[in-house]
Amino acid sequence: MTSEFKKIVSSSGINFLFRIFGLVAAFFSSAFIGNFFGEETWGSYSLAFTISQAAGMLFALGIPNALIKIVGGNSLNVLQAKKILRQGLTITLLISLVPALIFFAEAEFFAVRIFGNEKLVNYFLIITISLPLFIFHELFLYFFIATKNFIRYSLFMFVLPNVLLILLLFLCYKMDLTGHYVFLAFALSILLVVLTEALTVFELRPERTEKVMSSRELVKTASPMMFSGLFLYLLNWSDLIILGIMVDEKQVGIYNYAFKAGSAGFLVIVSVNLIMMPKMAELYGRGDLTGLRKIINNTTRLVALLSLGITGILVVFAPFIMSLFGQEAAQGVTAMMIVAVGVFFSAAMGNVDQILNMTDNARTFRNITVVCFFINALLNVVLIPHYGINGSAWASLITNVVINIVCVLYIKKKLGFYTFA
């Protein structure tokens, strides 16, 4: 075990503990909404959250991932990284005004015409606020990753947002505020987090440093990652959006519970891969493909082994886990097990998405994700009428297998090694 790999393992372990806290807190807030505000409110909240996050990912223009690639690949210092961050915040602030105004002006159209639910109007109005905040939050988080400040990343990703959300949800419950106020509580929690992040990162009198690249170059570098990131996100959450169109809010809420519980294996995957991203960019930037292969192979074996145990627990205890979300959530047991198997397959194949992004193959990954997104959407449309939420879970699993296999084969062709060797 090399010193670099030991450092990755130790940093990943710390990040994993933070993620456990985040998972428990997210579980608590989800159960709190479902039990005290109703399954219908939880379903509407889930739908609004998914749409807001997907739009945020699109209009972030891929700049969060580009931050890691640029900073790691060019060995930039913190001042130079902050310069890139400021450029990203300025660009996305201007861009995010467009979708925010569209959601504000056409809230009734989206709610009534597309989703057939007048109660969603206020949710779409709140998305106007949450959308820019999502983008800024994402930029700050990826800045922490790029500068290898993983503790600060973990605090702002898993601790502060969840604690604030739980406190605001409790306040809504005490004040008897339900429906869209629950989603407003989420938007306010992100606002407070973004303000805290800004105060933490930027000084009142920042030191001057030369511009690393122009805003046009930044957007050009980031744009392939924007589309691949968006479609990869939609691959995970398009099931929820299509279910929102084809079934009632309760079924959407149950599937969301099943998907979140079944995705617990991502705790290990993301904990390790988060530490890996800047290191991959650094090794590739130096042209050290041998070191890159060793780090990827070692971490893939570690992640696969740990994920196997988590997947086994999820499958065996699926009925008990889903019962924690309420009596009706038991309908999602099968869907949860299918999702869990899909997550393990991703773990066994390696961090293929970020490997491609960090090695100048972002455009190829974008093309793969676009094709697989349409495959997933088609499978959902075909399977949901026959199998309900289980149809969505199967669509997710099949698409997951396809995208991972294609990426693994392409990495072998371009970089000369298998990610799981």
C-alpha positions in Angstrom: 0.0 0.0 0.0 1.6 3.3 -1.2 1.7 6.4 0.9 -0.7 8.1 -1.5 -3.2 5.3 -1.3 -3.0 5.3 2.5 -3.8 9.0 2.5 -6.7 8.4 0.2 -8.0 5.6 2.5 -7.7 7.7 5.6 -9.3 10.8 4.1 -12.1 8.7 2.6 -12.7 7.2 6.1 -13.2 10.6 7.6 -15.5 11.6 4.7 -17.4 8.4 5.1 -18.2 9.2 8.7 -19.5 12.6 7.7 -21.6 11.0 5.1 -23.1 8.6 7.6 -24.1 11.6 9.7 -25.6 13.2 6.5 -27.5 9.9 5.7 -28.9 9.7 9.2 -29.9 13.3 9.2 -31.5 13.0 5.7 -33.3 9.9 6.8 -34.7 11.8 9.8 -35.8 14.8 7.8 -37.4 12.5 5.1 -39.3 10.5 7.8 -40.2 13.7 9.6 -41.8 15.1 6.4 -43.6 11.9 5.6 -45.0 11.3 9.1 -45.8 14.8 10.2 -46.7 16.6 6.9 -48.0 13.6 4.9 -46.9 11.4 2.0 -48.5 13.8 -0.5 -46.3 16.7 0.8 -43.3 14.4 0.7 -44.0 13.4 -2.9 -44.4 17.1 -4.0 -41.2 18.0 -2.0 -39.3 15.2 -3.7 -40.4 16.3 -7.2 -39.6 20.0 -6.6 -36.2 19.1 -5.1 -35.4 16.9 -8.1 -36.4 19.6 -10.7 -34.5 22.3 -8.8 -31.3 20.2 -8.5 -31.5 19.1 -12.1 -31.9 22.7 -13.3 -29.1 23.8 -11.0 -26.8 21.2 -12.5 -27.6 22.3 -16.0 -27.1 26.0 -15.4 -24.0 25.5 -13.4 -22.5 24.9 -16.9 -20.2 22.1 -15.6 -18.0 24.7 -13.8 -18.0 22.8 -10.5 -16.3 19.7 -12.1 -14.1 22.0 -14.2 -12.8 23.6 -11.0 -11.3 20.3 -10.0 -9.9 19.6 -13.4 -8.3 23.0 -13.8 -6.9 23.4 -10.3 -5.5 19.8 -10.1 -4.3 19.5 -13.7 -2.5 22.8 -13.5 -1.3 22.7 -9.8 -2.9 26.1 -9.0 -2.6 27.6 -5.6 -5.5 28.7 -3.4 -5.5 32.3 -4.6 -5.6 31.2 -8.2 -8.4 28.7 -7.4 -10.4 31.5 -5.7 -10.0 33.6 -8.9 -11.6 30.7 -10.9 -14.3 30.4 -8.3 -15.2 34.1 -8.6 -15.4 33.8 -12.3 -17.7 30.8 -12.0 -20.0 32.5 -9.5 -20.3 35.6 -11.7 -21.0 33.5 -14.9 -23.6 31.3 -13.2 -25.3 34.2 -11.4 -26.1 35.8 -14.8 -27.1 32.5 -16.4 -29.3 31.4 -13.5 -31.5 34.5 -13.8 -33.0 33.1 -17.1 -34.4 29.8 -15.7 -35.4 31.5 -12.4 -37.5 34.0 -14.3 -39.0 31.2 -16.5 -40.0 29.2 -13.4 -41.5 32.3 -11.8 -43.5 33.4 -14.9 -44.7 29.9 -15.9 -45.2 28.3 -12.5 -48.8 27.5 -13.2 -48.0 26.0 -16.6 -45.5 23.6 -15.2 -47.7 22.6 -12.2 -51.0 22.3 -14.0 -50.2 21.5 -17.6 -47.2 19.2 -17.2 -47.8 17.6 -13.7 -51.6 18.1 -13.4 -51.3 19.3 -9.8 -52.3 22.9 -9.0 -50.7 22.5 -5.5 -47.3 22.5 -7.2 -47.6 26.2 -8.3 -46.1 27.5 -5.1 -43.3 24.9 -5.2 -42.3 26.2 -8.6 -42.3 29.7 -7.3 -39.9 28.6 -4.6 -37.6 26.9 -7.2 -37.0 30.5 -8.4 -35.2 31.1 -5.1 -33.6 27.7 -4.7 -32.1 27.3 -8.2 -29.4 30.0 -7.9 -28.6 28.8 -4.4 -28.1 25.2 -5.5 -25.6 26.4 -8.1 -23.6 28.6 -5.7 -23.6 25.8 -3.1 -22.3 23.4 -5.6 -19.5 25.7 -6.7 -18.3 26.3 -3.2 -18.4 22.6 -2.4 -16.3 21.7 -5.5 -13.9 24.5 -4.6 -13.2 22.8 -1.3 -12.6 19.5 -3.2 -10.3 21.1 -5.7 -8.2 22.7 -2.9 -8.3 19.4 -1.0 -10.1 20.9 2.0 -12.2 17.8 2.6 -13.1 18.6 6.2 -14.7 21.9 5.2 -16.4 20.2 2.3 -17.9 17.6 4.6 -19.1 20.2 7.1 -20.9 22.3 4.5 -22.2 19.3 2.6 -23.5 16.9 5.3 -23.6 18.7 8.6 -24.8 22.3 8.3 -27.5 21.9 5.6 -29.1 19.0 7.4 -29.1 20.5 10.8 -30.6 23.8 9.5 -33.2 21.9 7.5 -34.3 19.8 10.5 -34.6 23.0 12.7 -36.6 24.8 10.1 -38.9 21.7 9.5 -39.5 21.6 13.3 -40.4 25.3 13.2 -42.8 24.7 10.4 -44.5 21.9 12.3 -44.8 24.0 15.4 -46.3 26.9 13.4 -48.6 24.5 11.6 -47.1 25.4 8.2 -47.4 22.6 5.7 -47.4 22.0 1.9 -45.0 24.3 0.0 -43.7 25.8 3.3 -41.7 22.5 3.8 -39.9 23.1 0.5 -39.4 26.8 1.5 -37.7 25.6 4.6 -35.2 23.7 2.4 -34.6 26.8 0.3 -33.9 28.9 3.4 -31.5 26.3 4.8 -29.4 26.4 1.5 -29.5 30.2 1.6 -27.9 30.2 5.1 -25.3 27.6 4.0 -24.3 29.6 1.0 -23.9 32.8 3.0 -21.7 31.0 5.5 -19.6 29.4 2.7 -19.0 32.8 1.1 -17.9 34.3 4.5 -15.6 31.3 5.0 -13.9 31.5 1.5 -13.6 35.1 0.7 -11.8 37.9 2.5 -13.0 41.4 2.8 -9.9 42.6 1.1 -8.8 39.8 -1.3 -5.2 39.6 -2.5 -4.8 40.3 -6.2 -3.7 37.5 -8.5 -3.4 37.2 -12.3 -6.3 35.6 -14.1 -5.6 32.0 -14.9 -7.9 31.8 -17.9 -10.6 33.8 -19.5 -14.3 33.3 -18.7 -14.8 32.0 -22.3 -12.0 29.4 -21.8 -13.6 28.4 -18.4 -17.0 27.8 -20.0 -15.4 25.9 -22.9 -13.5 23.6 -20.6 -16.6 23.1 -18.4 -19.4 22.7 -21.1 -18.8 18.9 -21.8 -19.0 18.3 -18.1 -22.2 20.3 -17.8 -24.0 18.0 -20.2 -22.5 14.8 -18.9 -23.2 15.8 -15.3 -26.8 16.8 -16.1 -27.6 13.6 -18.0 -25.9 11.5 -15.4 -28.0 13.2 -12.7 -31.1 12.7 -14.9 -30.2 9.0 -15.3 -30.5 8.7 -11.5 -33.6 10.9 -11.1 -35.5 10.8 -14.4 -37.3 7.8 -12.9 -38.7 10.2 -10.2 -39.7 12.8 -12.8 -41.4 10.3 -15.1 -43.2 8.7 -12.2 -44.4 12.2 -11.2 -46.1 12.4 -14.6 -47.4 8.9 -14.7 -48.4 8.0 -11.1 -49.8 9.8 -8.0 -47.7 11.7 -5.5 -47.8 8.8 -2.9 -46.1 6.4 -5.3 -43.5 9.1 -6.1 -42.8 9.5 -2.4 -42.5 5.7 -1.9 -40.1 5.3 -4.8 -38.0 8.2 -3.5 -37.7 6.4 -0.1 -36.8 3.2 -1.9 -34.2 4.9 -4.1 -32.6 6.7 -1.2 -32.4 3.6 0.9 -31.1 1.4 -1.9 -28.5 4.0 -2.8 -26.8 3.7 0.6 -23.9 1.9 -1.1 -23.0 5.2 -2.8 -21.8 6.3 0.6 -18.6 4.3 0.1 -18.3 5.0 -3.6 -18.6 8.8 -3.3 -16.5 9.0 -0.1 -13.5 7.4 -1.9 -14.1 9.0 -5.3 -14.4 12.5 -3.8 -10.8 12.2 -2.5 -9.7 10.6 -5.8 -10.9 13.4 -8.2 -8.2 16.0 -7.6 -5.6 13.3 -7.4 -6.6 11.8 -10.8 -6.5 15.3 -12.3 -3.0 15.8 -10.8 -1.6 12.5 -12.0 -3.0 12.8 -15.5 -1.8 16.4 -15.7 1.8 15.1 -14.9 1.4 12.3 -17.5 1.7 9.6 -14.9 -0.6 7.0 -16.3 1.1 4.2 -14.3 0.4 5.9 -11.1 -3.1 6.7 -12.3 -3.8 3.1 -13.1 -2.5 1.9 -9.7 -4.6 4.4 -7.7 -7.8 3.6 -9.7 -7.4 -0.2 -9.5 -6.7 -0.1 -5.7 -9.6 2.2 -4.9 -12.0 0.2 -7.1 -11.2 -3.0 -5.3 -11.6 -1.3 -1.9 -14.9 0.3 -2.9 -16.3 -2.9 -4.4 -15.4 -5.0 -1.3 -17.0 -2.5 1.1 -20.1 -2.0 -1.1 -20.7 -5.8 -1.3 -21.2 -5.9 2.5 -23.6 -2.9 2.4 -25.6 -4.3 -0.5 -26.0 -7.6 1.3 -27.3 -5.8 4.4 -29.7 -3.7 2.3 -31.2 -6.8 0.5 -31.6 -8.9 3.6 -33.1 -6.2 5.8 -35.1 -4.4 3.0 -38.5 -4.9 4.6 -37.4 -3.6 7.9 -35.6 -0.6 6.4 -38.6 0.4 4.3 -41.0 0.0 7.3 -39.1 2.8 9.0 -40.6 5.2 6.5 -44.2 4.2 7.3 -46.6 1.4 6.6 -47.3 2.3 3.0 -43.6 2.5 2.2 -43.5 -1.3 2.3 -44.6 -1.3 -1.3 -41.1 -0.1 -2.2 -39.2 -3.1 -0.9 -38.6 -4.8 -4.3 -37.6 -1.4 -5.8 -35.1 -0.8 -3.0 -33.4 -4.2 -3.6 -33.1 -3.6 -7.3 -31.6 -0.2 -6.8 -29.1 -1.6 -4.3 -27.9 -4.2 -6.8 -27.4 -1.4 -9.4 -25.3 0.6 -7.0 -23.1 -2.4 -6.3 -22.5 -2.9 -10.0 -21.3 0.8 -10.2 -19.0 0.2 -7.3 -17.5 -2.9 -9.0 -16.8 -1.1 -12.3 -15.0 1.9 -10.7 -15.5 5.7 -10.8 -15.8 5.7 -14.6 -17.5 9.1 -14.9 -14.8 11.1 -13.1 -12.0 9.1 -14.7 -13.2 10.2 -18.1 -13.8 13.8 -16.9 -10.4 14.2 -15.3 -8.5 12.7 -18.3 -9.7 15.0 -21.1 -12.5 12.5 -22.2 -15.4 14.6 -20.9 -16.9 14.9 -24.4 -17.0 11.2 -24.8 -18.6 10.7 -21.5 -21.2 13.4 -22.4 -22.1 11.4 -25.5 -22.5 8.2 -23.6 -24.7 9.7 -20.9 -27.0 11.4 -23.5 -27.6 8.1 -25.3 -28.1 6.2 -22.0 -30.5 8.9 -20.7 -32.8 8.3 -23.6 -32.5 4.6 -23.1 -33.5 5.0 -19.5 -36.4 7.3 -20.4 -37.7 4.8 -22.9 -37.4 1.9 -20.4 -39.3 3.9 -17.8 -42.2 4.8 -20.2 -42.4 1.1 -21.2 -42.1 -0.5 -17.8 -43.9 1.8 -15.4 -47.4 1.1 -16.8 -46.8 -2.7 -16.2 -44.7 -2.7 -13.1 -45.2 0.7 -11.4 -42.3 1.8 -9.3 -40.5 -1.6 -9.8 -40.5 -0.8 -13.5 -38.6 2.4 -12.7 -36.1 0.5 -10.6 -35.5 -2.1 -13.4 -35.0 0.8 -15.9 -32.4 2.3 -13.6 -30.5 -1.0 -13.2 -30.4 -1.9 -16.9 -29.2 1.6 -17.8 -26.6 1.5 -15.1 -25.2 -1.7 -16.4 -25.0 -0.3 -20.0 -23.3 3.0 -19.1 -20.7 1.4 -16.9 -19.7 -1.3 -19.4 -19.4 1.2 -22.2 -17.3 3.5 -20.1 -15.0 0.7 -18.9 -14.4 -0.5 -22.4 -13.6 3.1 -23.6 -11.2 3.7 -20.7 -9.4 0.5 -21.7 -9.1 1.7 -25.3 -7.9 5.2 -24.4 -5.9 4.8 -21.3 -4.8 1.2 -21.7 -6.2 -0.4 -18.5 -9.4 -1.8 -17.0 -10.8 0.2 -14.0 -11.6 -3.0 -12.0 -8.3 -4.9 -12.7 
